[in-house]
Amino acid sequence: MQEYDEAAAHWGEGPLVEAVLPDGQTIRALVTRRQRDRSGIGWYDLELTLPGRVGTPRGPIQQPHVVTFSAPYGIVRPIEGQDYNILDPPTPEKRTRWRVDVTRDGRRLVHRLDGAAGSDGGSLAADANALRLLAQGPQVATMCAICRPEAVLRTLPPSTDDSF
């Protein structure tokens, strides 16, 4: 059997933390998300890469195995030098939820980002940008009749940010 190759233990994307297991062992795991539950307790969603093997016709080969689990903040410790800010979602005013396509006649067509009607090449827009574009009237921009972004846009509070 070949020796365990640390390079094969793919950590994935994201920062690492140290977590204390119930038996007192300390491990390093990849953080994929952090959130608070309804009672206010903070949790990390973690991935731990373990050594493993798979059988092949030529014999077993090494293949890392990823285990996912959650742990409360109390048993998870940050590691110096890791950037945990990437786990924070963007603020609502910076969240892009709209795709804007240009029609043949030069008007803009606003789609929901999760809608099937938008193209892959349109530009992305935050809530305030989409509202501002649509406020210019149908000669400049309209909403997609298929993905119906007005159902979401209608619920947004009026923007007070004039930086766009």
C-alpha positions in Angstrom: 0.0 0.0 0.0 1.3 3.4 -0.9 2.2 6.0 1.8 -0.4 8.7 2.5 0.2 11.7 0.3 -0.7 15.0 2.0 -1.1 16.7 -1.3 -3.9 14.4 -2.1 -5.8 15.5 1.0 -7.6 18.3 -0.8 -8.9 20.9 1.7 -11.1 22.7 -0.8 -11.9 26.4 -0.8 -12.2 28.4 2.3 -10.5 29.1 5.6 -9.5 26.5 8.1 -10.4 26.3 11.8 -9.4 24.1 14.8 -12.3 22.1 16.3 -12.2 20.1 19.5 -13.9 16.7 19.2 -16.0 15.2 22.0 -13.0 13.0 23.0 -10.7 16.0 23.4 -8.8 15.7 20.1 -8.2 18.9 18.1 -8.5 18.7 14.3 -8.3 21.2 11.5 -11.3 21.5 9.2 -12.5 23.6 6.3 -15.3 26.1 7.1 -18.0 26.2 4.4 -20.5 28.4 6.3 -21.3 30.1 9.6 -24.7 31.1 10.8 -26.8 31.6 13.9 -29.8 29.3 14.7 -33.1 30.6 16.0 -32.0 30.5 19.6 -29.0 32.7 18.8 -26.3 29.9 19.0 -23.6 30.3 16.3 -22.6 27.3 14.2 -19.9 26.5 11.7 -20.5 24.0 8.9 -17.2 22.1 8.4 -15.6 19.7 6.1 -12.9 17.3 7.3 -10.8 15.5 4.8 -9.8 12.0 5.9 -7.5 9.5 4.2 -9.3 6.7 2.3 -8.9 4.2 -0.4 -10.9 2.7 -3.2 -10.5 -0.7 -4.8 -9.5 -0.9 -8.5 -8.7 -3.9 -10.7 -5.0 -3.1 -10.1 -5.4 -2.9 -6.4 -6.4 -0.2 -3.9 -5.5 3.4 -4.5 -5.5 6.3 -2.2 -8.5 8.6 -2.4 -9.4 11.2 0.3 -12.8 11.1 1.8 -14.6 14.3 2.9 -16.9 14.2 6.0 -19.2 17.2 6.6 -20.5 18.2 10.0 -21.6 21.2 12.1 -20.1 22.4 15.3 -21.1 25.3 17.7 -18.8 28.3 18.0 -17.7 27.2 21.5 -15.6 24.3 20.2 -14.3 25.9 17.1 -11.3 28.2 17.2 -10.0 30.5 14.5 -6.5 30.0 13.1 -4.3 33.0 12.8 -3.8 34.2 9.2 -7.1 32.7 7.9 -9.6 35.1 6.3 -13.1 34.4 7.8 -14.7 37.5 6.2 -15.3 35.5 3.0 -17.9 33.6 5.0 -20.0 36.7 5.5 -22.8 37.2 2.9 -22.8 40.5 1.1 -25.0 43.2 2.5 -28.5 43.4 1.0 -27.6 46.6 -0.9 -24.7 44.8 -2.6 -26.3 41.5 -3.2 -26.8 40.9 -7.0 -30.2 39.3 -7.7 -30.8 40.6 -11.2 -29.5 40.0 -14.7 -29.8 42.8 -17.2 -29.8 42.0 -20.9 -29.8 44.5 -23.8 -32.5 43.9 -26.4 -32.1 44.3 -30.1 -33.7 47.8 -29.9 -31.2 48.9 -27.2 -33.6 48.7 -24.3 -32.7 46.8 -21.1 -34.6 43.7 -20.0 -34.4 42.9 -16.3 -34.5 39.2 -15.3 -34.3 37.5 -11.9 -30.9 35.9 -11.5 -32.6 32.5 -10.8 -34.9 32.9 -13.8 -34.5 30.7 -16.8 -35.2 33.4 -19.4 -32.0 35.5 -18.9 -28.9 35.1 -21.0 -25.6 34.0 -19.6 -23.9 37.2 -20.9 -26.0 39.9 -19.3 -24.7 42.2 -16.6 -25.5 41.7 -12.9 -27.3 44.3 -10.9 -28.1 44.9 -7.2 -31.6 45.8 -6.1 -31.0 49.6 -6.2 -29.5 49.5 -9.7 -32.4 47.4 -11.0 -35.0 49.8 -9.5 -33.2 52.8 -10.8 -33.0 51.4 -14.3 -36.7 50.4 -14.3 -37.7 53.9 -13.0 -36.5 55.4 -16.3 -39.5 53.9 -18.0 -40.4 51.3 -20.6 -38.5 53.1 -23.4 -35.3 52.4 -21.4 -35.9 49.2 -19.4 -38.7 46.6 -18.9 -39.1 43.5 -16.8 -39.0 40.0 -18.2 -42.5 38.6 -18.7 -41.3 35.1 -18.0 -39.4 35.3 -14.7 -41.5 38.2 -13.5 -39.0 40.2 -11.3 -41.7 42.6 -10.3 -43.0 40.1 -7.7 -39.7 40.6 -5.8 -39.0 44.2 -6.7 -42.4 45.3 -5.4 -41.5 44.2 -1.9 -38.3 46.2 -1.7 -38.1 49.3 0.5 -37.4 52.5 -1.2 -33.7 53.2 -1.6 -32.0 56.2 0.1 -28.6 55.5 -1.4 -27.7 57.8 -4.2 -24.2 56.5 -4.8 -25.1 54.5 -8.0 
